[in-house]
């Protein structure tokens, strides 16, 4: 399934620069561009586990460029139901150009779709990082 998405008003961030875009009963999860400093391209993305239930903080992907390695963590408890086809099929550099939109990594079903514990809204996230959300 090749889903396109745009950021909506129910976007939240982790302190470790991952994002979760809640869209009703599902959410898109990804990594912020800010977490990829020095990455000129992405050589490999390893999906650490097949789809299924993951706890908040579990590693769901590892992104590599040369000797750099960045982990993407599950932003909330929930079930991973799909990985982004573009990334899985080899368009990994989408993370460098569209990290917070079409560069989503996982489509998830949050265990508690209205729980935002330990997540930051865009304005608060922007105050804690040099993010484009710091407006």
N, C-alpha and C positions, 0 to 999 in steps of 0.2 A: 504494500500500500504506500503510495507516494503522497504524503500529506504536505500541503503548504500551510503555514500558519503566520499569523501576525500577532504582535504583542498586544495583549488586552489589559484591562484595568485590574485584573486579578493576578498580577505578576509579583512574585516575591523572590528574595535572594537569601542564600546562606552566607554566613560570615567567611566561608571558604570560596566564595565567588562562583557558586553554582546558582542556577535559577530554576524556578518552578512556575509555570504559567497555568493556573487552574482554569479549566473550561468545563464547568459543571461536574459531572462524575469522573472526568478524566483530567489529566494534566500533562503538559509537555515539560520535560526536564532537560536541562542543558548546562553548558559551562560558559561562563562569561569570557569575553575576549581578554579582559583584564588579567585573567589567570594564565594567559599564554604569552607572556613577555619573551621576546627574543625568538619566537617561532616564525621562521620565514616560510615554512611549509610544514605539512604534517606528513611524516613518513609512514606512520602506522597508528591505527586505533584498534585496540584489543578490547573486545567485549568480554568481561570477566566471567559472566554466568549467563546461562540461557534465560529466557523470560521466566518470571515467577516472582514469588514474594521476596521483598528485600526490606531490611530495616533502614531507618534514617542513618546515614553515615557509611553504609556499605559501599564498597567500591563497585561501580558498574561498568566503568570503562577506563582504559589507560591510553593516554595520548602521547605519542613519541615524535620527537624531532632531534636528529643527531643523538647527542648524549642526554638531552633533556627528556624528562618523563613527568607527566602531570596526571594525577588521578581525578576522575570525576566520581563524586559520591552521590548516593541517593539522597535527594533533599528532604524527603518525608518517608514514613513507612508506607508501603503499598506494593502493588503487584505490577511488575514490568510486563506490559502486554505486547510491545513492539519496539524494535529499534529502527532508527531512521534509515530507510532504504538507500538514500543518497550516500550516507556515510558507509553503510555496510557494502554497497556496490563499488566503492572506491573513490567517490567524490569527497574525500576527507577534508580537503582544503576549504570546504564550505564553512568550516568552523572559524577560519581566519577572516572571512568576509561577511558572514551572516551568523555569528555565534549566538546572538540573542533572538533570532527569528527562525529562518529555515534551517539553521544549523543545530536544531534540537537533536538530542541523542536518544532519548527514550520517551515513549508514550506510556504513561502509568495510570493506574487506578489507585488513588490515595486511599489508605485505610479509613481515614477520617477526612473527607473532602472539604470540610469547613474549618479544620484545625490549622492554625498558622504558627504554632509554637516553634520558637527558635528560628523563625524566618523574618526577614526584614522587608518592609515595603520599599519601593524604589527611592523615595526621598531619604529615608533613613540609611539605606544602603549607599546612596550617593554621598552622604556626609562622612561615611567611613572608608571611602575609597576614591580614587581618581577615575570615576566612572562617568559615562555619558549621562547617567541618571542623576547626577549631582546638581540638577537645575533647581 
